[in-house]
Amino acid sequence: MDKATATKYDFALGARVLANLPNRPETFTITGLVTFGSDNSLAGVTLAGFQSATAQTLFDSRGYYDTISVLGAPRADTGKLQRAIAATLPRGSRW
């Protein structure tokens, strides 16, 4: 969970929280808090993070990712960066 939400609602490690998944509510245990550099949230959004396998099961996406985010260095060659990423993705991946 993001640190800002935990602070706002007085959640701590080990607390049980209810999350509204796309097709049902489910209870989870907080095992860690995340920050984003020096910020305690990502633009004020409440976030919950899961291990990849757990997230893929919860969101019915076993075996694949539907989104990746990449931040290139300042003045990076975008085309070169895209080609480098494409070369590492599994065969048949779509952009």
Buried (B, 14 or more C-beta within 10 A) or exposed (E): BBBBBBEEEEBEEEEEBEBEEEEEEEEBEBEEBBEEEEEBBEEEEBEBEBEEEEBBEBEEEEEEEEEEEEEEEEEEEEEEBEEEBEEEEEEEEEE
